[in-house]
Amino acid sequence: TPIPDLCRNLTGKLYADKGYIGSKLTEKLKRSDIDLVTTVRKNMKRKVMSAFDRAMLSKRYIIETVNDQLKNISQIEHSR
């Protein structure tokens, strides 16, 4: 995955969806001082998460919606 390369010069928290759950990626990012925060799948045990992290994960939907709209606008403008 391109995630470690994209986060090369970053530190802090990275909020992601369930598709990024994995111990290898989590450990690789942890070595770079990045804390991967994700929700859990239905078949997984719940994990303790701060209220702030829960709120930030819930805002991902808004951010992804805006990014999708920008991408669509860009593709329309580019095709003209």
C-alpha positions in Angstrom: 0.0 0.0 0.0 1.2 3.6 -0.6 0.3 4.7 2.9 3.8 4.5 4.5 5.2 6.5 1.6 2.4 9.1 1.8 3.0 9.5 5.5 6.8 9.5 5.4 7.4 13.0 6.9 4.3 13.0 9.2 3.7 12.2 12.8 0.5 12.1 14.9 -2.7 10.3 14.2 -4.0 8.9 10.9 -7.7 8.3 10.7 -8.7 5.6 8.3 -11.6 3.3 7.4 -11.8 -0.4 8.1 -10.0 -1.2 4.9 -6.7 -0.2 6.6 -7.0 -2.5 9.6 -3.9 -4.7 9.8 -1.2 -5.3 12.3 1.7 -5.0 9.8 0.6 -1.5 8.6 -0.2 -0.4 12.2 3.3 -1.5 13.4 5.0 0.1 10.4 3.3 3.4 11.0 3.9 3.2 14.8 7.7 3.0 14.1 7.3 6.4 12.3 5.4 7.9 15.2 2.0 7.6 13.5 -1.0 6.3 15.4 -3.4 4.6 13.0 -7.0 5.1 14.3 -9.8 3.0 12.7 -13.1 1.6 13.6 -13.4 -2.1 14.1 -15.1 -4.7 11.9 -18.3 -6.5 13.2 -16.4 -9.7 14.0 -13.7 -7.9 16.0 -13.6 -7.0 19.7 -14.3 -3.4 20.5 -11.2 -1.3 21.3 -11.0 1.6 23.7 -11.1 4.9 21.9 -11.2 8.5 23.1 -14.2 10.6 22.4 -12.0 12.9 20.3 -10.9 10.0 18.1 -14.5 8.8 17.7 -15.6 12.3 16.7 -12.7 12.6 14.2 -13.6 9.2 12.6 -17.2 10.3 12.2 -16.0 13.4 10.3 -14.2 11.3 7.7 -17.4 10.9 5.8 -17.8 14.6 5.3 -14.2 15.0 4.2 -14.4 12.1 1.8 -17.7 13.5 0.3 -16.0 16.9 -0.3 -13.0 15.2 -1.8 -15.2 13.1 -4.1 -17.1 16.2 -5.3 -13.8 18.1 -6.0 -12.5 15.1 -7.9 -15.7 14.9 -10.0 -15.6 18.7 -10.7 -12.0 18.4 -11.7 -12.7 15.5 -14.1 -15.6 17.4 -15.7 -13.4 20.5 -16.2 -10.6 18.4 -17.6 -12.8 16.7 -20.1 -14.0 19.9 -21.7 
